Amino acid sequence: MTEISRRALISGATATAATAAFGAALISPTSLIAKRLPDDSVSSDQNLTNFANLSAALTGVDSSILTPNVDPFGLNAEIHRRANAANADKLQTILSKFTDGKTIEQILAEEGRDESAKFLMRSIILAWYLGAWYEPGVLKTNAYKPRTYNSTRRYSKEVLIPPKEIISPDAYTNALVWRVAQAHPMGYSNLQFGYWEKDPPPIEEFIRPLKQDDPKPAPATTDPTKGVPK
């Protein structure tokens, strides 16, 4: 009998969900799950730290959420690889200006009519929020294309912008869209069993690190007659 691993089962379920969400006509099953890019595109720890800080500014989610101390998924590195592959020179320009203290608005203003920075940053935002990679050039082409939205055409090829690839099952289940919605994808949740009986935690708990209140304990007093703290 063929053994089916839990990871294979989750991957298959995620692919099915993504196909339903984006439409089978737009994404073929064989192209759903992205392959890891070559190892020579792996960047230094400092570059990844700078990219995490840039991503935090773009998404509004704290960098400690994007890159936790224990990070089994490595989404920051995966998204950085794709941004670097899309336009390495422009990514380096953005990171250099950002680490020099420029805001996103200042970077966009300095780039002027060269919109490659704007659409590369849009691709980064979408990657974090949807777990899918959208090519900056495709976003730019579709940004200026006239569209007519109505109930019968909203899922048509002329309206939807198809992603190049779903980055991974982990990218889908950990996409930021679930956090800002204070929700979770179908069939996957890190919340404690029975969570549906209560209102979701406040959004700050999804996008900011939890603050640990650590008041100093009051000194124990001792009853000399009994010799035990009271």
C-alpha positions in Angstrom: 0.0 0.0 0.0 1.3 3.5 -0.9 2.1 5.5 2.2 0.7 9.1 2.1 2.6 11.6 4.3 0.9 14.4 6.1 2.9 17.0 4.1 1.7 15.4 0.8 -1.9 15.5 2.0 -1.7 19.1 3.0 0.1 20.0 -0.3 -2.7 18.3 -2.2 -5.4 20.0 -0.2 -3.8 23.4 -0.6 -3.4 22.9 -4.4 -7.1 22.0 -4.6 -8.1 25.0 -2.5 -6.0 27.4 -4.6 -7.4 26.0 -7.8 -10.9 26.6 -6.6 -10.0 30.1 -5.5 -8.2 31.2 -8.6 -10.0 29.1 -11.2 -8.8 26.0 -13.0 -8.8 27.9 -16.3 -6.2 30.3 -14.9 -3.8 27.9 -13.1 -2.9 24.4 -14.2 -2.4 21.9 -11.3 1.2 21.2 -12.4 2.2 24.8 -12.0 0.5 25.4 -8.6 3.4 24.6 -6.3 6.5 26.6 -6.9 10.0 25.0 -7.0 12.7 26.3 -4.8 15.0 28.7 -6.7 18.7 27.7 -7.1 20.9 28.0 -4.1 23.1 30.6 -5.8 20.3 33.1 -5.3 20.5 32.7 -1.5 21.4 36.1 0.1 23.4 37.1 3.2 21.7 37.2 6.6 22.0 41.0 6.5 20.2 41.3 3.2 17.4 39.0 4.5 17.2 41.2 7.7 16.9 44.3 5.6 14.3 42.6 3.4 12.3 41.6 6.4 12.3 45.2 7.7 11.3 46.5 4.2 8.5 43.9 4.1 7.3 45.0 7.6 7.0 48.6 6.3 5.2 47.4 3.2 2.7 45.1 4.9 2.2 46.8 8.2 3.0 43.6 10.0 5.9 43.5 12.5 9.1 41.9 11.2 9.2 39.6 14.2 6.0 38.1 12.9 7.4 37.8 9.4 10.7 36.2 10.6 10.1 34.6 14.1 13.1 33.3 16.1 12.0 29.8 15.3 11.2 29.9 11.6 10.5 26.5 10.0 9.0 28.0 6.8 11.6 30.5 5.7 9.1 32.6 3.8 11.2 35.7 4.1 14.0 34.0 2.2 11.6 32.5 -0.4 10.0 35.9 -1.2 13.4 37.6 -1.3 14.6 35.0 -3.9 11.7 35.8 -6.1 12.0 39.5 -5.8 15.7 39.3 -6.5 15.1 37.0 -9.5 12.5 39.5 -10.9 14.7 42.6 -10.7 17.9 42.3 -8.6 19.2 45.8 -9.4 15.9 47.5 -8.5 15.6 45.4 -5.3 19.1 46.4 -4.2 18.3 50.1 -4.9 15.1 49.9 -2.8 16.9 48.1 0.1 19.8 50.5 0.0 17.5 53.6 0.2 15.4 51.9 2.9 18.3 51.0 5.1 19.6 54.6 4.7 16.4 55.8 6.4 14.2 56.6 3.5 10.4 55.9 3.8 8.5 54.0 1.2 6.9 57.2 0.0 10.3 58.9 -0.3 11.7 55.9 -2.3 8.7 56.0 -4.7 9.1 59.8 -5.1 12.8 59.5 -5.9 12.2 56.8 -8.4 10.0 59.2 -10.3 8.5 57.8 -13.5 10.5 54.6 -13.3 7.6 52.4 -12.0 9.7 49.2 -11.7 10.2 49.9 -7.9 6.5 50.5 -7.3 5.4 47.2 -9.0 8.2 45.2 -7.5 7.1 46.3 -4.1 3.5 45.4 -5.0 4.7 41.9 -5.9 6.3 41.7 -2.5 3.2 42.8 -0.7 1.0 40.3 -2.6 3.5 37.5 -1.9 3.3 38.1 1.8 -0.5 38.5 1.9 -1.6 35.8 -0.6 1.3 33.3 -0.6 1.6 33.7 -4.4 4.2 35.4 -6.6 2.9 37.9 -9.2 5.4 39.2 -11.7 5.9 43.0 -11.5 5.6 43.3 -15.3 2.2 41.6 -15.3 1.0 43.8 -12.5 2.1 46.9 -14.4 0.4 45.8 -17.6 -2.8 45.0 -15.9 -2.8 48.2 -13.7 -3.6 50.4 -16.7 -5.9 48.0 -18.5 -9.6 49.2 -18.4 -11.9 46.7 -16.7 -15.6 46.4 -16.3 -16.6 44.6 -13.0 -19.9 42.9 -12.6 -21.2 39.7 -11.1 -20.9 37.6 -14.2 -17.3 38.7 -15.2 -15.5 39.0 -11.9 -13.8 35.6 -12.3 -13.0 35.9 -16.0 -9.4 36.0 -17.4 -10.0 39.6 -18.4 -10.6 40.7 -14.8 -8.4 38.4 -12.7 -4.6 38.8 -12.7 -3.2 35.2 -12.5 -0.1 34.7 -10.3 3.0 33.1 -11.7 3.0 30.5 -9.0 1.8 29.6 -5.5 5.1 29.9 -3.5 4.4 26.8 -1.4 1.7 25.2 0.8 3.3 26.9 3.8 3.1 30.3 2.1 -0.6 29.8 1.5 -1.5 28.6 5.0 0.7 31.3 6.6 -0.4 34.2 4.3 -0.9 37.5 6.0 -4.5 37.8 4.6 -5.6 35.2 7.2 -3.9 37.3 10.0 -5.5 40.6 9.1 -8.9 38.9 8.7 -8.3 37.3 12.2 -9.1 34.0 10.6 -7.5 30.9 9.0 -7.5 29.0 5.8 -10.0 26.1 5.4 -8.8 22.9 7.1 -5.8 24.6 8.9 -5.6 26.5 12.1 -3.0 27.0 14.9 -5.7 28.1 17.3 -6.7 25.9 20.3 -9.4 23.4 19.8 -12.8 25.1 20.5 -11.7 28.5 19.4 -14.9 28.9 17.3 -16.9 29.4 20.5 -15.3 32.7 21.2 -14.6 35.9 19.3 -11.1 36.0 17.6 -8.3 37.7 19.5 -7.8 41.4 18.6 -5.9 42.1 15.4 -2.9 43.5 17.3 -2.2 39.9 18.5 -2.0 38.8 14.9 0.3 41.5 13.5 2.4 42.6 16.5 4.5 40.6 19.0 2.8 39.8 22.3 4.1 42.0 25.1 5.1 40.1 28.2 4.1 41.9 31.4 6.7 40.9 33.9 6.0 42.7 37.2 8.5 42.0 39.9 6.9 39.7 42.5 6.4 41.1 46.0 8.8 39.7 48.6 7.3 36.8 50.5 6.6 37.4 54.2 7.3 34.7 56.7 5.3 33.8 59.8 8.0 33.1 62.4 5.7 30.9 64.3 5.1 28.5 61.4 8.2 29.0 59.3 6.3 29.0 56.0 5.6 31.9 53.6 2.1 33.4 53.8 
